[in-house]
Amino acid sequence: MTAFCSRYQEIKKNAHSHNFFVYSTFLMAFVVMSPVVNYLNFRGIYIIIALFIVIFFISTMKRKRLKWWFVLLASPMLITSSITSLYWEDARYMLSLVFFIFSLYMLQYLNIKDVGKVVDVASWFLLLVIAMAVVGFIIALVGFDPLLEFPNPDGRSNYLFYTTLSNAYFGNFIRPSGIYDEPGALSFYICFVAAMRHLLKRDNKLTWALLTLGFITLSLAHFIYFIFHLSAERIDRRNLLRFLIVGSLVVFIALSTGFHQIFSDKLVSRLAVTDNGTIVGDNRSFRALNVIDLISQKTYVIWYGADPSCRFEYKVCKQKFPMMGENPLAPMALEGLLVSWPYYLIVISLLVSPIFGRRYLVCMGIGLLLMQRPSVTSMSAAMVTVLVVFLMINSISLYTRYAKKNSKNCIN
């Protein structure tokens, strides 16, 4: 009986520690990047320090060691960051990948079941956020003014429309952003959760609810990811019927409320081709060309980045150099390959993943999203990226083991 009670207490303690890691991961991935948190003067590095102290205490009590794969991945990141730090004589480069490394550190204490819990919590949380965003959109459309205005971390104004934030405010029209700094960020996290739900084979009704409601952000990247997610789904009669019913309902609502005109003006029109052959909504290609031009003049940029200001003081960087951000070459231009190589390794892995099957088109869609929002060094972007890659590797590992087993059975 004593042994049974001791075992029960041990299981209970493990459950509590697992819940701590689950909810800490959820907060890191989906909450702490909110401009509201920044406005209240909370800083990501303080959260990292607090979590590290707690995790170190838990791991010490449980006598857990660092996993071999964490050491294998973190060591070269620290070494290459140190080389860049020595080149620029700037110690801040040593911390360039701190959020990404810490995300890997957190992942050590999560198993596939824990990650599934994180995704479940995030799914319902984002459903609430996007539903409130729809309400806020309607409130603005009716003609209500925002409750308050406050600055985003980048200096642009953000507005609270009762149930949602928005930094895209034009008369009675807003592009809602939920709790985030811009509409594209809300779409970004919805797409990541949709991909993770797909990889975990979660019920796709909630997944499609999130993706469909996500169109309220009027994000072009959301539309592109939606196509990849749809292509990755296994379309049977049941799913096709469900999709046709939901699609017809959405079209009916859009036509009856006039939202289709807003959708056309603000999203579809950005896909139009201009007279000189460029896409109207393409505001990134010229930035990539600026990077190529800079590299042709200063080859050291490839390895070390253009200047420390481009990594740590972007406003100063914009005064020194042409616009180079928000394109796939930006990490190389702003940080150099010695710091940004994890980003390129991840993007390439995601883009080639469909060779293992059509269901990994969602990973390809995520890779394209990361090319459009090219960073895995901020706290939340690092955490959600690590989670998606973990689930992709886990899924592919199961797929290859199953394929080998089947091939052996066929031979026998």
N, C-alpha and C positions, 0 to 999 in steps of 0.2 A: 504493500500500500504506500509506504514511504517512497519507494522507487517510482511508483506511478505519479505521485504528487510532485516529485522533483522533475520528472519528465514533463508534466503538464505545465509547471512554472517555466521551464526552459522554452517550451513551445510558445507560451504566452509572451515571454520576453522577446523571442525572435520575431513574433508577429508585430509587436510594437516597434521594433527597430526597422523592420521591413516597411511598415506604414510611414515611418519617419522619412525613409529614403524615397518612397513613392511620392509623398506630398511635397517634399523638398525639391524633387526633380520637376514635378508639375509647376511649382512656383517659379523655379528657375527658367523653365522653358516657355511659360505662357503668361506670367503675371509681372515679373520684376522689370520688364522693359517698358511698361506703361509710362507715358509721360507724367502721369499723376504721381507715380513713385518718385520720379526725378524731381518734380515740382516740390515734393515734401522733403527734398534734400537727402533722400536715401541714395547711396552709391553702391554700384555693383560690387566693387572690391570689398566693401564692408560686409556685404552678404556672404561673399566667398570666404572671408576670414572667419566669420561666425560659424558657417557651415563646416568649414575645415576643422575648427576646434571641436565641435560636437562629433563629427565623424571620426576624428583621430581618437577621441575619448572612447567612442563605441568600439572601434576596431581594436584598440589596446585592451579593453576589457574582454573582448571576445578572442583576443590573440590572433587577429587576422593579418595576414601579410599582403603586400602589394602583389597583384597578379602579374605573371610574366609578360603578358601581352601589353599591359599598361607601361611597364618599364621599357619594353621594346619600342613602343610608339612614342612615349614622352621623351626619352633620352635624345634621339636625333632632333626633335623639335627644340629642345633646350640648347643643344650644341649649335645648330644652325642660327638660332636667334642670337646666341652669344657672338658668333662671327660677325653678324650684322652690327651688333652693339659695339664691337671693337672697331669696325670699319668707320662708323659714324662718331665714335667716342661718345656714345649716348646710352647710358645704362637702362633707359626705359624700354629698349628693345628686348631686354631680358624678360619683360612681362608681356610682350606682344601676344603670346599664345596662352596666357594664363587661364582665360575662360575656357578655351578649347581643351587644354590639359586637365582642368578641373572637371569638365564634363566627362572626360574619359575616367577620371578618378572616381566620380560618382557612379559611373556605369559598372564599376567593379562590384558594387554592392547590390546590384539589381540582377535578377534573373528574368527569364522570358515572361513569367507570370507577373512579376512586378511591373515590367514595362507595359504589359497589357492593362494593368490597373491604372497606370499613368495615362494611357491613351483613353481609357474609359472615362476617367475624371475630366480629362481635357475635352472629350467629345461633348459631354453634357454642359460643361462650362461654356464652350464656344457656341453651342446651340442657344444658350441663354443670351450670350453677348450679341450674336447675330440677330436674334429675335428682337432684342431691345434696339438694335441698330435700325431694323425695319421700322419700328415704332417711331424712333427719332427722325427717320427720313420723312415719315408721314407728317409728323409734328411740324417740321420745317416747311414741308410742301404746303401745309395749310396756312402758314404765314406767321408762326410764332418765332420770336427772336431768341437767340441763345441766352441761356441763364448767366453764363460768365465766359470770360476769355482769359487764357493764360498762355505763356510761351512754351513751345516744344523745346527739347534739348538743342535742336539746330537753330533756334531763334525765331522760327515761323510761328504764327499765332495758331492756337488750337481753341476750338469752341465747344462748350458743353450744351448740347441740345436735349436736355432733360434725361434721355436714356442712352445717349451715345455721344462720343466725341467726333469732331470732324475738323480737319484743317483745309478742306475743300468746300468753301462756303460762297455761293454765288446767288444773292437775292434769296428766293424761297427754295433754292435747290442746294442740297448738300450731297457729298459722297461720304456716307458714314464710315467711321473707323473703329467703332466699338470702344475698347479701352486703350487703343493703340494710337501712335502718333500720326498715322496716315491710313487711308483706305487700303492701299496696297499691302500694308503690314497685316491687317485683319485677314485679307484674302490669303496671304502667305501662310499664316498659321493654320487656317482652315484647310488649305491644300495639303500641308504636312500631316495633319491629323487624318485626313481622308486617305492619304497614301499608307499611313501606319495601320489604319483600320483594315485596309485592303490586304496588306501583308500578313496581318493577324487573322484574316478571314472572319472579321466581325460582320454582324448583320449590316447589309448594305442599305437598308432603309434610312437609318440615321445618317450614314455617309452621304447619301444623295440629298437628304434634307439639308445638310450643311453646305454641300456644293451648290445646290440650287439657290438657297437663300444668300449664298456668298456673292451672287451676281449683283446684289444691291450695292456692292462696293464699286461697281462699274470698272473693275480692273481688267485690263487687256490680258495680263498674265494669268488671271483666273480663268478666263475663257480658253486660253491655250492649254492650261493644265486640265481643264474639264474635258477637252477632246482626248487627251492622252488617257485620262482615267476611264472614260467611256470605252476607249479602244482596248483597255486592259481587262475589262469586265467580261465574264463568260455570259454571252447573250443566249438565253434559252427562251422558250415561249413565255414562261412566267415573268422573267425579267423584262422581256420586250413589251409585254402587256402593261406591266407596272410603269415602265418608262413612258409609254404612249399616253397612259392616263394622266400621269403627273405632268408630262410635257403639254398635253392639251389643256390642263387646268391652268398651268403657268401662262400659256399663250392667251387663254380667255381672260385671265385677270389683267394681263398686260394691255390687251386691247380695250377692255372695258374701263380701265382707269387712266389710259393715256400714257402709261409707263413705257410702252413700246417706242414712243417718240423720243423720250429721254434716253432710252437704251440705244436707239439708233444714232441720236445726235452725239452722245457722250462716249459711246464704245465702238459701235460698228463703223462710224465715220472715221475712226482712227486707223482702220484697216485699208482705207482708200489709198490708191496709188497716185502720186502727183505726176505732173508732166515730165519731170526729170527722172522718173522711175523709182523714187523713194516712197516709203510708206509714211502716211501723215503722222501716225503715232510713234514713229521711230525717232527717239531723241537720244539714242545711245551710240549709233554707228560712228558719228563724227567724233565722239569721245575716244572710241577705240582707235580711230585714225590719228588722233592727237597723240595717243600713247605710242603708236608705231613710229610716228614722226620724231618723237622725243628719243626713243630707243635708237633710231638711226643716227642721231647726233651724239647721244651719250650712252654707250653700250653698258656702262656699269649699272644703269637703271635696272637691267634684267635681274641682277643678283641682289642689289642692295636698295632698290627703290630710288626715286628721284631726290628725296630730301627728307630728313626727320620730320619736318613740319607737315609733310603729306600723310604721315602716320599719326601724329599727335596734335597737330594744330592745323586742321584742314582749311580754315579761313585764311591763314597765312599762305598755305600752299596754293590756294586759288589765285592769290595775288602774284605769285612767282611763276606759275605754270598755267597753260590752257586747261580747260575742263577735261578731266580724265576719269572721273568717278562713274559708278553705275554701269559698268560694262565688264565683260569677262577678263579683259586685260588690266582692269583697275588694280586688283591686288598686287600684281607684278610691278606696276608703275608706282604705286603708293608705298609698298612694303618691300618689294624685291622677292625673288623666288626663294631665297633662304628663309624667309619668314612665311611666305604664302603657299609653299609647296603642299601643305595638307589640303588646302582649298582645291587645288588643281587635281590632286590625287583623288579626292572625293568626287568631284564633278565628272572626271573621266570614268570612274567606277560606276557611277549612277547612269551615265549615258550609254555605256556598253552592256549594262545588265540585261536588256531584252534578249541577248543571245541565249539566255537560259529559259526563255519562254515569254509569251505575250503578256502574262500577268505582271511582268516587271516593267511594263511601259509606264506604270505609275512612278517608278524610280527614275526613268528617263525624264518624265515630266518634272520631277523634283530637281533633277540636274539642270533643266532649262530654267527653272525658277531661280536657282542659285547663280546662274549666269546673268540673270536679270537683276538680282540683288546679291552682288558678289562679295559675300563676307561670311566667314564662319568663326570670326574672332570675337564678336560681341557675345555677351552671356547667353541670351536666349537663342540666337541663331546657332551658336555652338551646340547647345543642349539638344535642340530639335534635330539638328543635322546628325549628331552622334546617335540619337535614337533611331532615326530612319536607316542609317547605314548598318547599325546593329541588327535591326529587323530584316534588312535585305540580306545580310550575310547569313543570318540564322536560317532564313527561308531558302536561300540557294544551297546551303549546306544540307538541309533536309531533302531538297530536290535531288541533289547529286547522289546522296546516299540511297534514296529510293530508286533512282535510275540504275545505279550499280547493282542493287539487289535484284531488280527486274531483269537486267541483262544476264546475270548469273543464272537465274531461274530459266531463262530462255535457252541458255547453253545446255543446262542440265536436262 
